[in-house]
Amino acid sequence: MAAQKPIRTLRALDRALRFARSKLSPDITAQRLLILIAVYFHEGLSQRELLNHLELTSITALSRNLADLSRLTTKKLPGPGLLELRVDPLNLRVKRLFLTKKGKRFMEQWLTFTSAATTG
């Protein structure tokens, strides 16, 4: 019986990622979804704080993922526009992360879906 819980958890995670892909893009990665979750719950984090919060090691990979969640991707193509980076007025070298209205709307839908998927 205890072995079923990890399997149910993995299935719920898979459904949650599939939901995100159906709403955003088929190529959204789990790491990008993690970034959205972290920014949703901790708006205003700096890139460095997010890197530490998610225990990531590459600022380059994080920057690429942030750009690909913003209005303009790393390839200068239109992006999903879920995140925006704002310059910290107290330290102009620091960029703080915020969800756009579209990003907040997606996260609220995603959280509702995942809550229903894990309780039902």
Backbone as XML, in Angstrom:
<?xml version="1.0"?>
<chain id="A" units="angstrom">
  <residue number="1" name="MET">
    <atom name="N" x="0.816" y="-1.192" z="0.000"/>
    <atom name="CA" x="0.000" y="0.000" z="0.000"/>
    <atom name="C" x="0.866" y="1.265" z="0.000"/>
  </residue>
  <residue number="2" name="ALA">
    <atom name="N" x="1.946" y="1.252" z="0.776"/>
    <atom name="CA" x="2.832" y="2.417" z="0.851"/>
    <atom name="C" x="3.535" y="2.670" z="-0.479"/>
  </residue>
  <residue number="3" name="ALA">
    <atom name="N" x="3.751" y="1.621" z="-1.252"/>
    <atom name="CA" x="4.421" y="1.776" z="-2.548"/>
    <atom name="C" x="3.537" y="2.520" z="-3.546"/>
  </residue>
  <residue number="4" name="GLN">
    <atom name="N" x="2.234" y="2.534" z="-3.322"/>
    <atom name="CA" x="1.313" y="3.212" z="-4.236"/>
    <atom name="C" x="1.411" y="4.732" z="-4.149"/>
  </residue>
  <residue number="5" name="LYS">
    <atom name="N" x="1.764" y="5.256" z="-2.972"/>
    <atom name="CA" x="1.809" y="6.713" z="-2.803"/>
    <atom name="C" x="2.830" y="7.381" z="-3.725"/>
  </residue>
  <residue number="6" name="PRO">
    <atom name="N" x="4.080" y="6.881" z="-3.813"/>
    <atom name="CA" x="5.018" y="7.505" z="-4.762"/>
    <atom name="C" x="4.538" y="7.422" z="-6.211"/>
  </residue>
  <residue number="7" name="ILE">
    <atom name="N" x="3.885" y="6.340" z="-6.559"/>
    <atom name="CA" x="3.381" y="6.190" z="-7.926"/>
    <atom name="C" x="2.278" y="7.209" z="-8.185"/>
  </residue>
  <residue number="8" name="ARG">
    <atom name="N" x="1.371" y="7.386" z="-7.213"/>
    <atom name="CA" x="0.316" y="8.391" z="-7.359"/>
    <atom name="C" x="0.904" y="9.793" z="-7.459"/>
  </residue>
  <residue number="9" name="THR">
    <atom name="N" x="1.937" y="10.045" z="-6.676"/>
    <atom name="CA" x="2.594" y="11.356" z="-6.715"/>
    <atom name="C" x="3.222" y="11.603" z="-8.080"/>
  </residue>
  <residue number="10" name="LEU">
    <atom name="N" x="3.909" y="10.598" z="-8.612"/>
    <atom name="CA" x="4.519" y="10.735" z="-9.942"/>
    <atom name="C" x="3.464" y="10.951" z="-11.020"/>
  </residue>
  <residue number="11" name="ARG">
    <atom name="N" x="2.356" y="10.250" z="-10.905"/>
    <atom name="CA" x="1.277" y="10.433" z="-11.886"/>
    <atom name="C" x="0.692" y="11.840" z="-11.800"/>
  </residue>
  <residue number="12" name="ALA">
    <atom name="N" x="0.540" y="12.337" z="-10.574"/>
    <atom name="CA" x="0.023" y="13.700" z="-10.391"/>
    <atom name="C" x="0.994" y="14.726" z="-10.972"/>
  </residue>
  <residue number="13" name="LEU">
    <atom name="N" x="2.290" y="14.507" z="-10.761"/>
    <atom name="CA" x="3.296" y="15.409" z="-11.335"/>
    <atom name="C" x="3.258" y="15.375" z="-12.860"/>
  </residue>
  <residue number="14" name="ASP">
    <atom name="N" x="3.105" y="14.188" z="-13.415"/>
    <atom name="CA" x="3.024" y="14.048" z="-14.866"/>
    <atom name="C" x="1.796" y="14.781" z="-15.404"/>
  </residue>
  <residue number="15" name="ARG">
    <atom name="N" x="0.652" y="14.622" z="-14.735"/>
    <atom name="CA" x="-0.564" y="15.326" z="-15.168"/>
    <atom name="C" x="-0.380" y="16.841" z="-15.078"/>
  </residue>
  <residue number="16" name="ALA">
    <atom name="N" x="0.287" y="17.294" z="-14.017"/>
    <atom name="CA" x="0.511" y="18.731" z="-13.832"/>
    <atom name="C" x="1.397" y="19.298" z="-14.941"/>
  </residue>
  <residue number="17" name="LEU">
    <atom name="N" x="2.426" y="18.565" z="-15.318"/>
    <atom name="CA" x="3.303" y="19.015" z="-16.398"/>
    <atom name="C" x="2.562" y="18.985" z="-17.736"/>
  </residue>
  <residue number="18" name="ARG">
    <atom name="N" x="1.749" y="17.958" z="-17.955"/>
    <atom name="CA" x="0.970" y="17.892" z="-19.199"/>
    <atom name="C" x="-0.036" y="19.041" z="-19.286"/>
  </residue>
  <residue number="19" name="PHE">
    <atom name="N" x="-0.629" y="19.388" z="-18.140"/>
    <atom name="CA" x="-1.552" y="20.525" z="-18.111"/>
    <atom name="C" x="-0.817" y="21.805" z="-18.518"/>
  </residue>
  <residue number="20" name="ALA">
    <atom name="N" x="0.359" y="22.022" z="-17.944"/>
    <atom name="CA" x="1.153" y="23.214" z="-18.271"/>
    <atom name="C" x="1.488" y="23.236" z="-19.758"/>
  </residue>
  <residue number="21" name="ARG">
    <atom name="N" x="1.858" y="22.106" z="-20.293"/>
    <atom name="CA" x="2.201" y="22.039" z="-21.724"/>
    <atom name="C" x="0.986" y="22.316" z="-22.600"/>
  </residue>
  <residue number="22" name="SER">
    <atom name="N" x="-0.185" y="21.855" z="-22.182"/>
    <atom name="CA" x="-1.392" y="22.091" z="-22.985"/>
    <atom name="C" x="-1.795" y="23.563" z="-22.966"/>
  </residue>
  <residue number="23" name="LYS">
    <atom name="N" x="-1.512" y="24.255" z="-21.879"/>
    <atom name="CA" x="-1.896" y="25.664" z="-21.759"/>
    <atom name="C" x="-0.852" y="26.620" z="-22.328"/>
  </residue>
  <residue number="24" name="LEU">
    <atom name="N" x="0.415" y="26.236" z="-22.266"/>
    <atom name="CA" x="1.488" y="27.156" z="-22.648"/>
    <atom name="C" x="2.179" y="26.762" z="-23.937"/>
  </residue>
  <residue number="25" name="SER">
    <atom name="N" x="2.884" y="25.648" z="-23.871"/>
    <atom name="CA" x="3.693" y="25.215" z="-25.001"/>
    <atom name="C" x="4.060" y="23.757" z="-24.784"/>
  </residue>
  <residue number="26" name="PRO">
    <atom name="N" x="4.057" y="22.961" z="-25.843"/>
    <atom name="CA" x="4.414" y="21.548" z="-25.673"/>
    <atom name="C" x="5.851" y="21.332" z="-25.219"/>
  </residue>
  <residue number="27" name="ASP">
    <atom name="N" x="6.691" y="22.350" z="-25.364"/>
    <atom name="CA" x="8.091" y="22.154" z="-24.985"/>
    <atom name="C" x="8.460" y="22.818" z="-23.655"/>
  </residue>
  <residue number="28" name="ILE">
    <atom name="N" x="7.463" y="23.183" z="-22.848"/>
    <atom name="CA" x="7.804" y="23.750" z="-21.536"/>
    <atom name="C" x="8.448" y="22.659" z="-20.685"/>
  </residue>
  <residue number="29" name="THR">
    <atom name="N" x="9.516" y="23.020" z="-20.018"/>
    <atom name="CA" x="10.261" y="22.039" z="-19.224"/>
    <atom name="C" x="9.832" y="22.095" z="-17.765"/>
  </residue>
  <residue number="30" name="ALA">
    <atom name="N" x="10.150" y="21.039" z="-17.049"/>
    <atom name="CA" x="9.863" y="21.001" z="-15.615"/>
    <atom name="C" x="10.613" y="22.120" z="-14.899"/>
  </residue>
  <residue number="31" name="GLN">
    <atom name="N" x="11.832" y="22.428" z="-15.343"/>
    <atom name="CA" x="12.610" y="23.493" z="-14.703"/>
    <atom name="C" x="11.934" y="24.856" z="-14.893"/>
  </residue>
  <residue number="32" name="ARG">
    <atom name="N" x="11.380" y="25.105" z="-16.055"/>
    <atom name="CA" x="10.679" y="26.377" z="-16.282"/>
    <atom name="C" x="9.414" y="26.450" z="-15.436"/>
  </residue>
  <residue number="33" name="LEU">
    <atom name="N" x="8.744" y="25.329" z="-15.294"/>
    <atom name="CA" x="7.564" y="25.292" z="-14.435"/>
    <atom name="C" x="7.959" y="25.554" z="-12.983"/>
  </residue>
  <residue number="34" name="LEU">
    <atom name="N" x="9.070" y="24.984" z="-12.557"/>
    <atom name="CA" x="9.582" y="25.249" z="-11.202"/>
    <atom name="C" x="9.874" y="26.733" z="-11.000"/>
  </residue>
  <residue number="35" name="ILE">
    <atom name="N" x="10.427" y="27.368" z="-12.005"/>
    <atom name="CA" x="10.718" y="28.803" z="-11.927"/>
    <atom name="C" x="9.421" y="29.586" z="-11.737"/>
  </residue>
  <residue number="36" name="LEU">
    <atom name="N" x="8.396" y="29.252" z="-12.525"/>
    <atom name="CA" x="7.114" y="29.942" z="-12.391"/>
    <atom name="C" x="6.519" y="29.750" z="-11.001"/>
  </residue>
  <residue number="37" name="ILE">
    <atom name="N" x="6.612" y="28.536" z="-10.484"/>
    <atom name="CA" x="6.084" y="28.253" z="-9.142"/>
    <atom name="C" x="6.827" y="29.083" z="-8.102"/>
  </residue>
  <residue number="38" name="ALA">
    <atom name="N" x="8.145" y="29.100" z="-8.187"/>
    <atom name="CA" x="8.952" y="29.848" z="-7.211"/>
    <atom name="C" x="8.643" y="31.339" z="-7.264"/>
  </residue>
  <residue number="39" name="VAL">
    <atom name="N" x="8.522" y="31.895" z="-8.462"/>
    <atom name="CA" x="8.240" y="33.326" z="-8.580"/>
    <atom name="C" x="6.816" y="33.628" z="-8.112"/>
  </residue>
  <residue number="40" name="TYR">
    <atom name="N" x="5.889" y="32.722" z="-8.353"/>
    <atom name="CA" x="4.511" y="32.917" z="-7.889"/>
    <atom name="C" x="4.478" y="33.054" z="-6.367"/>
  </residue>
  <residue number="41" name="PHE">
    <atom name="N" x="5.193" y="32.187" z="-5.686"/>
    <atom name="CA" x="5.166" y="32.197" z="-4.221"/>
    <atom name="C" x="6.163" y="33.174" z="-3.600"/>
  </residue>
  <residue number="42" name="HIS">
    <atom name="N" x="7.128" y="33.638" z="-4.378"/>
    <atom name="CA" x="8.168" y="34.542" z="-3.856"/>
    <atom name="C" x="8.430" y="35.673" z="-4.845"/>
  </residue>
  <residue number="43" name="GLU">
    <atom name="N" x="7.400" y="36.408" z="-5.212"/>
    <atom name="CA" x="7.591" y="37.489" z="-6.186"/>
    <atom name="C" x="8.606" y="38.501" z="-5.688"/>
  </residue>
  <residue number="44" name="GLY">
    <atom name="N" x="9.390" y="39.006" z="-6.624"/>
    <atom name="CA" x="10.388" y="40.007" z="-6.292"/>
    <atom name="C" x="11.763" y="39.436" z="-6.001"/>
  </residue>
  <residue number="45" name="LEU">
    <atom name="N" x="11.914" y="38.115" z="-6.143"/>
    <atom name="CA" x="13.238" y="37.511" z="-5.973"/>
    <atom name="C" x="14.195" y="38.052" z="-7.025"/>
  </residue>
  <residue number="46" name="SER">
    <atom name="N" x="15.449" y="38.164" z="-6.657"/>
    <atom name="CA" x="16.461" y="38.488" z="-7.665"/>
    <atom name="C" x="16.824" y="37.195" z="-8.393"/>
  </residue>
  <residue number="47" name="GLN">
    <atom name="N" x="17.514" y="37.326" z="-9.505"/>
    <atom name="CA" x="17.952" y="36.132" z="-10.230"/>
    <atom name="C" x="18.856" y="35.276" z="-9.344"/>
  </residue>
  <residue number="48" name="ARG">
    <atom name="N" x="19.747" y="35.904" z="-8.608"/>
    <atom name="CA" x="20.672" y="35.175" z="-7.733"/>
    <atom name="C" x="19.901" y="34.457" z="-6.617"/>
  </residue>
  <residue number="49" name="GLU">
    <atom name="N" x="18.906" y="35.133" z="-6.033"/>
    <atom name="CA" x="18.095" y="34.509" z="-4.979"/>
    <atom name="C" x="17.325" y="33.313" z="-5.523"/>
  </residue>
  <residue number="50" name="LEU">
    <atom name="N" x="16.794" y="33.454" z="-6.730"/>
    <atom name="CA" x="16.080" y="32.337" z="-7.347"/>
    <atom name="C" x="17.026" y="31.170" z="-7.605"/>
  </residue>
  <residue number="51" name="LEU">
    <atom name="N" x="18.208" y="31.465" z="-8.087"/>
    <atom name="CA" x="19.222" y="30.437" z="-8.329"/>
    <atom name="C" x="19.486" y="29.647" z="-7.046"/>
  </residue>
  <residue number="52" name="ASN">
    <atom name="N" x="19.674" y="30.356" z="-5.945"/>
    <atom name="CA" x="19.922" y="29.698" z="-4.657"/>
    <atom name="C" x="18.684" y="28.973" z="-4.145"/>
  </residue>
  <residue number="53" name="HIS">
    <atom name="N" x="17.524" y="29.594" z="-4.314"/>
    <atom name="CA" x="16.273" y="29.010" z="-3.835"/>
    <atom name="C" x="15.997" y="27.661" z="-4.503"/>
  </residue>
  <residue number="54" name="LEU">
    <atom name="N" x="16.260" y="27.588" z="-5.801"/>
    <atom name="CA" x="16.014" y="26.349" z="-6.552"/>
    <atom name="C" x="17.216" y="25.411" z="-6.553"/>
  </residue>
  <residue number="55" name="GLU">
    <atom name="N" x="18.287" y="25.838" z="-5.895"/>
    <atom name="CA" x="19.521" y="25.050" z="-5.811"/>
    <atom name="C" x="20.068" y="24.709" z="-7.194"/>
  </residue>
  <residue number="56" name="LEU">
    <atom name="N" x="20.050" y="25.703" z="-8.077"/>
    <atom name="CA" x="20.616" y="25.544" z="-9.417"/>
    <atom name="C" x="22.061" y="26.012" z="-9.392"/>
  </residue>
  <residue number="57" name="THR">
    <atom name="N" x="22.834" y="25.575" z="-10.369"/>
    <atom name="CA" x="24.253" y="25.932" z="-10.382"/>
    <atom name="C" x="24.638" y="26.853" z="-11.531"/>
  </residue>
  <residue number="58" name="SER">
    <atom name="N" x="23.819" y="26.943" z="-12.547"/>
    <atom name="CA" x="24.201" y="27.712" z="-13.733"/>
    <atom name="C" x="23.338" y="28.961" z="-13.892"/>
  </residue>
  <residue number="59" name="ILE">
    <atom name="N" x="23.935" y="30.120" z="-13.694"/>
    <atom name="CA" x="23.222" y="31.379" z="-13.909"/>
    <atom name="C" x="22.886" y="31.550" z="-15.387"/>
  </residue>
  <residue number="60" name="THR">
    <atom name="N" x="23.720" y="30.999" z="-16.263"/>
    <atom name="CA" x="23.471" y="31.091" z="-17.706"/>
    <atom name="C" x="22.199" y="30.339" z="-18.083"/>
  </residue>
  <residue number="61" name="ALA">
    <atom name="N" x="22.054" y="29.116" z="-17.583"/>
    <atom name="CA" x="20.850" y="28.329" z="-17.872"/>
    <atom name="C" x="19.616" y="29.005" z="-17.280"/>
  </residue>
  <residue number="62" name="LEU">
    <atom name="N" x="19.758" y="29.549" z="-16.076"/>
    <atom name="CA" x="18.634" y="30.250" z="-15.457"/>
    <atom name="C" x="18.241" y="31.460" z="-16.303"/>
  </residue>
  <residue number="63" name="SER">
    <atom name="N" x="19.206" y="32.242" z="-16.728"/>
    <atom name="CA" x="18.929" y="33.428" z="-17.549"/>
    <atom name="C" x="18.221" y="33.046" z="-18.845"/>
  </residue>
  <residue number="64" name="ARG">
    <atom name="N" x="18.653" y="31.959" z="-19.453"/>
    <atom name="CA" x="18.026" y="31.485" z="-20.693"/>
    <atom name="C" x="16.570" y="31.087" z="-20.433"/>
  </residue>
  <residue number="65" name="ASN">
    <atom name="N" x="16.339" y="30.364" z="-19.338"/>
    <atom name="CA" x="14.974" y="29.959" z="-18.999"/>
    <atom name="C" x="14.097" y="31.164" z="-18.684"/>
  </residue>
  <residue number="66" name="LEU">
    <atom name="N" x="14.646" y="32.144" z="-17.976"/>
    <atom name="CA" x="13.881" y="33.354" z="-17.664"/>
    <atom name="C" x="13.509" y="34.099" z="-18.938"/>
  </residue>
  <residue number="67" name="ALA">
    <atom name="N" x="14.458" y="34.224" z="-19.845"/>
    <atom name="CA" x="14.182" y="34.907" z="-21.115"/>
    <atom name="C" x="13.108" y="34.166" z="-21.898"/>
  </residue>
  <residue number="68" name="ASP">
    <atom name="N" x="13.164" y="32.844" z="-21.894"/>
    <atom name="CA" x="12.197" y="32.061" z="-22.661"/>
    <atom name="C" x="10.803" y="32.056" z="-22.034"/>
  </residue>
  <residue number="69" name="LEU">
    <atom name="N" x="10.682" y="32.546" z="-20.799"/>
    <atom name="CA" x="9.373" y="32.702" z="-20.161"/>
    <atom name="C" x="8.875" y="34.145" z="-20.251"/>
  </residue>
  <residue number="70" name="SER">
    <atom name="N" x="9.706" y="35.022" z="-20.784"/>
    <atom name="CA" x="9.382" y="36.448" z="-20.878"/>
    <atom name="C" x="8.708" y="36.762" z="-22.209"/>
  </residue>
  <residue number="71" name="ARG">
    <atom name="N" x="8.543" y="38.035" z="-22.481"/>
    <atom name="CA" x="7.887" y="38.462" z="-23.724"/>
    <atom name="C" x="8.753" y="38.235" z="-24.959"/>
  </residue>
  <residue number="72" name="LEU">
    <atom name="N" x="10.058" y="38.232" z="-24.766"/>
    <atom name="CA" x="10.992" y="38.052" z="-25.875"/>
    <atom name="C" x="11.991" y="36.965" z="-25.493"/>
  </residue>
  <residue number="73" name="THR">
    <atom name="N" x="12.060" y="35.903" z="-26.277"/>
    <atom name="CA" x="12.920" y="34.768" z="-25.949"/>
    <atom name="C" x="14.384" y="35.081" z="-26.234"/>
  </residue>
  <residue number="74" name="THR">
    <atom name="N" x="15.244" y="34.137" z="-25.884"/>
    <atom name="CA" x="16.677" y="34.299" z="-26.141"/>
    <atom name="C" x="16.963" y="34.411" z="-27.635"/>
  </residue>
  <residue number="75" name="LYS">
    <atom name="N" x="16.072" y="33.879" z="-28.464"/>
    <atom name="CA" x="16.248" y="33.961" z="-29.916"/>
    <atom name="C" x="15.547" y="35.188" z="-30.498"/>
  </residue>
  <residue number="76" name="LYS">
    <atom name="N" x="15.132" y="36.105" z="-29.609"/>
    <atom name="CA" x="14.463" y="37.354" z="-29.999"/>
    <atom name="C" x="13.134" y="37.107" z="-30.707"/>
  </residue>
  <residue number="77" name="LEU">
    <atom name="N" x="12.496" y="35.989" z="-30.371"/>
    <atom name="CA" x="11.172" y="35.670" z="-30.888"/>
    <atom name="C" x="10.146" y="35.987" z="-29.806"/>
  </residue>
  <residue number="78" name="PRO">
    <atom name="N" x="8.885" y="36.200" z="-30.191"/>
    <atom name="CA" x="7.870" y="36.442" z="-29.164"/>
    <atom name="C" x="7.765" y="35.245" z="-28.220"/>
  </residue>
  <residue number="79" name="GLY">
    <atom name="N" x="7.782" y="35.533" z="-26.934"/>
    <atom name="CA" x="7.680" y="34.484" z="-25.924"/>
    <atom name="C" x="6.302" y="34.480" z="-25.296"/>
  </residue>
  <residue number="80" name="PRO">
    <atom name="N" x="6.097" y="33.630" z="-24.300"/>
    <atom name="CA" x="4.779" y="33.520" z="-23.678"/>
    <atom name="C" x="4.398" y="34.720" z="-22.811"/>
  </residue>
  <residue number="81" name="GLY">
    <atom name="N" x="5.369" y="35.518" z="-22.398"/>
    <atom name="CA" x="5.066" y="36.707" z="-21.606"/>
    <atom name="C" x="4.532" y="36.402" z="-20.222"/>
  </residue>
  <residue number="82" name="LEU">
    <atom name="N" x="5.095" y="35.395" z="-19.565"/>
    <atom name="CA" x="4.637" y="35.010" z="-18.229"/>
    <atom name="C" x="5.416" y="35.702" z="-17.117"/>
  </residue>
  <residue number="83" name="LEU">
    <atom name="N" x="6.652" y="36.070" z="-17.402"/>
    <atom name="CA" x="7.547" y="36.690" z="-16.421"/>
    <atom name="C" x="8.038" y="38.028" z="-16.924"/>
  </residue>
  <residue number="84" name="GLU">
    <atom name="N" x="8.349" y="38.900" z="-15.978"/>
    <atom name="CA" x="9.056" y="40.124" z="-16.345"/>
    <atom name="C" x="10.143" y="40.383" z="-15.322"/>
  </residue>
  <residue number="85" name="LEU">
    <atom name="N" x="11.230" y="40.915" z="-15.815"/>
    <atom name="CA" x="12.352" y="41.283" z="-14.956"/>
    <atom name="C" x="12.334" y="42.795" z="-14.803"/>
  </residue>
  <residue number="86" name="ARG">
    <atom name="N" x="12.393" y="43.245" z="-13.562"/>
    <atom name="CA" x="12.406" y="44.682" z="-13.289"/>
    <atom name="C" x="13.695" y="45.026" z="-12.564"/>
  </residue>
  <residue number="87" name="VAL">
    <atom name="N" x="14.261" y="46.154" z="-12.936"/>
    <atom name="CA" x="15.483" y="46.622" z="-12.277"/>
    <atom name="C" x="15.128" y="47.058" z="-10.860"/>
  </residue>
  <residue number="88" name="ASP">
    <atom name="N" x="15.932" y="46.618" z="-9.902"/>
    <atom name="CA" x="15.762" y="47.000" z="-8.504"/>
    <atom name="C" x="16.154" y="48.474" z="-8.364"/>
  </residue>
  <residue number="89" name="PRO">
    <atom name="N" x="15.246" y="49.338" z="-7.910"/>
    <atom name="CA" x="15.576" y="50.764" z="-7.819"/>
    <atom name="C" x="16.681" y="51.072" z="-6.807"/>
  </residue>
  <residue number="90" name="LEU">
    <atom name="N" x="16.917" y="50.163" z="-5.857"/>
    <atom name="CA" x="17.964" y="50.388" z="-4.859"/>
    <atom name="C" x="19.327" y="49.879" z="-5.308"/>
  </residue>
  <residue number="91" name="ASN">
    <atom name="N" x="19.327" y="48.992" z="-6.303"/>
    <atom name="CA" x="20.581" y="48.454" z="-6.833"/>
    <atom name="C" x="20.358" y="48.173" z="-8.319"/>
  </residue>
  <residue number="92" name="LEU">
    <atom name="N" x="20.779" y="49.066" z="-9.161"/>
    <atom name="CA" x="20.479" y="48.980" z="-10.589"/>
    <atom name="C" x="21.095" y="47.776" z="-11.283"/>
  </residue>
  <residue number="93" name="ARG">
    <atom name="N" x="22.010" y="47.086" z="-10.621"/>
    <atom name="CA" x="22.611" y="45.881" z="-11.213"/>
    <atom name="C" x="21.746" y="44.645" z="-10.990"/>
  </residue>
  <residue number="94" name="VAL">
    <atom name="N" x="20.768" y="44.751" z="-10.103"/>
    <atom name="CA" x="19.933" y="43.605" z="-9.729"/>
    <atom name="C" x="18.603" y="43.671" z="-10.472"/>
  </residue>
  <residue number="95" name="LYS">
    <atom name="N" x="18.197" y="42.523" z="-11.024"/>
    <atom name="CA" x="16.887" y="42.416" z="-11.665"/>
    <atom name="C" x="16.008" y="41.524" z="-10.794"/>
  </residue>
  <residue number="96" name="ARG">
    <atom name="N" x="14.801" y="41.987" z="-10.538"/>
    <atom name="CA" x="13.842" y="41.251" z="-9.720"/>
    <atom name="C" x="12.781" y="40.635" z="-10.624"/>
  </residue>
  <residue number="97" name="LEU">
    <atom name="N" x="12.272" y="39.481" z="-10.210"/>
    <atom name="CA" x="11.361" y="38.691" z="-11.039"/>
    <atom name="C" x="9.921" y="38.817" z="-10.558"/>
  </residue>
  <residue number="98" name="PHE">
    <atom name="N" x="9.035" y="39.037" z="-11.520"/>
    <atom name="CA" x="7.614" y="39.155" z="-11.233"/>
    <atom name="C" x="6.831" y="38.437" z="-12.322"/>
  </residue>
  <residue number="99" name="LEU">
    <atom name="N" x="5.688" y="37.885" z="-11.948"/>
    <atom name="CA" x="4.794" y="37.311" z="-12.940"/>
    <atom name="C" x="3.989" y="38.438" z="-13.573"/>
  </residue>
  <residue number="100" name="THR">
    <atom name="N" x="3.710" y="38.308" z="-14.843"/>
    <atom name="CA" x="2.801" y="39.229" z="-15.518"/>
    <atom name="C" x="1.372" y="38.808" z="-15.155"/>
  </residue>
  <residue number="101" name="LYS">
    <atom name="N" x="0.392" y="39.584" z="-15.586"/>
    <atom name="CA" x="-1.009" y="39.184" z="-15.352"/>
    <atom name="C" x="-1.277" y="37.818" z="-15.975"/>
  </residue>
  <residue number="102" name="LYS">
    <atom name="N" x="-0.737" y="37.620" z="-17.159"/>
    <atom name="CA" x="-0.902" y="36.334" z="-17.848"/>
    <atom name="C" x="-0.249" y="35.213" z="-17.043"/>
  </residue>
  <residue number="103" name="GLY">
    <atom name="N" x="0.929" y="35.472" z="-16.479"/>
    <atom name="CA" x="1.622" y="34.484" z="-15.661"/>
    <atom name="C" x="0.852" y="34.142" z="-14.401"/>
  </residue>
  <residue number="104" name="LYS">
    <atom name="N" x="0.281" y="35.157" z="-13.755"/>
    <atom name="CA" x="-0.523" y="34.920" z="-12.542"/>
    <atom name="C" x="-1.772" y="34.116" z="-12.877"/>
  </residue>
  <residue number="105" name="ARG">
    <atom name="N" x="-2.416" y="34.480" z="-13.985"/>
    <atom name="CA" x="-3.623" y="33.760" z="-14.406"/>
    <atom name="C" x="-3.298" y="32.284" z="-14.665"/>
  </residue>
  <residue number="106" name="PHE">
    <atom name="N" x="-2.186" y="32.037" z="-15.378"/>
    <atom name="CA" x="-1.791" y="30.649" z="-15.638"/>
    <atom name="C" x="-1.528" y="29.907" z="-14.335"/>
  </residue>
  <residue number="107" name="MET">
    <atom name="N" x="-0.773" y="30.524" z="-13.424"/>
    <atom name="CA" x="-0.424" y="29.848" z="-12.170"/>
    <atom name="C" x="-1.665" y="29.550" z="-11.335"/>
  </residue>
  <residue number="108" name="GLU">
    <atom name="N" x="-2.637" y="30.442" z="-11.323"/>
    <atom name="CA" x="-3.875" y="30.175" z="-10.583"/>
    <atom name="C" x="-4.617" y="28.996" z="-11.190"/>
  </residue>
  <residue number="109" name="GLN">
    <atom name="N" x="-4.667" y="28.917" z="-12.525"/>
    <atom name="CA" x="-5.285" y="27.763" z="-13.195"/>
    <atom name="C" x="-4.512" y="26.490" z="-12.874"/>
  </residue>
  <residue number="110" name="TRP">
    <atom name="N" x="-3.191" y="26.579" z="-12.935"/>
    <atom name="CA" x="-2.347" y="25.412" z="-12.700"/>
    <atom name="C" x="-2.507" y="24.913" z="-11.270"/>
  </residue>
  <residue number="111" name="LEU">
    <atom name="N" x="-2.520" y="25.838" z="-10.307"/>
    <atom name="CA" x="-2.675" y="25.445" z="-8.901"/>
    <atom name="C" x="-4.043" y="24.829" z="-8.643"/>
  </residue>
  <residue number="112" name="THR">
    <atom name="N" x="-5.083" y="25.368" z="-9.270"/>
    <atom name="CA" x="-6.418" y="24.780" z="-9.143"/>
    <atom name="C" x="-6.421" y="23.369" z="-9.714"/>
  </residue>
  <residue number="113" name="PHE">
    <atom name="N" x="-5.821" y="23.208" z="-10.885"/>
    <atom name="CA" x="-5.754" y="21.888" z="-11.517"/>
    <atom name="C" x="-4.978" y="20.900" z="-10.655"/>
  </residue>
  <residue number="114" name="THR">
    <atom name="N" x="-3.804" y="21.303" z="-10.181"/>
    <atom name="CA" x="-2.977" y="20.373" z="-9.403"/>
    <atom name="C" x="-3.612" y="20.044" z="-8.068"/>
  </residue>
  <residue number="115" name="SER">
    <atom name="N" x="-4.301" y="21.000" z="-7.479"/>
    <atom name="CA" x="-4.993" y="20.740" z="-6.216"/>
    <atom name="C" x="-6.087" y="19.695" z="-6.425"/>
  </residue>
  <residue number="116" name="ALA">
    <atom name="N" x="-6.853" y="19.850" z="-7.494"/>
    <atom name="CA" x="-7.907" y="18.882" z="-7.801"/>
    <atom name="C" x="-7.315" y="17.525" z="-8.170"/>
  </residue>
  <residue number="117" name="ALA">
    <atom name="N" x="-6.198" y="17.533" z="-8.883"/>
    <atom name="CA" x="-5.575" y="16.276" z="-9.320"/>
    <atom name="C" x="-4.996" y="15.491" z="-8.153"/>
  </residue>
  <residue number="118" name="THR">
    <atom name="N" x="-4.527" y="16.181" z="-7.124"/>
    <atom name="CA" x="-3.904" y="15.468" z="-6.005"/>
    <atom name="C" x="-4.898" y="15.105" z="-4.915"/>
  </residue>
  <residue number="119" name="THR">
    <atom name="N" x="-6.055" y="15.776" z="-4.872"/>
    <atom name="CA" x="-7.036" y="15.444" z="-3.838"/>
    <atom name="C" x="-8.150" y="14.559" z="-4.363"/>
  </residue>
  <residue number="120" name="GLY">
    <atom name="N" x="-8.299" y="14.520" z="-5.676"/>
    <atom name="CA" x="-9.425" y="13.770" z="-6.227"/>
    <atom name="C" x="-9.060" y="12.558" z="-6.930"/>
  </residue>
</chain>
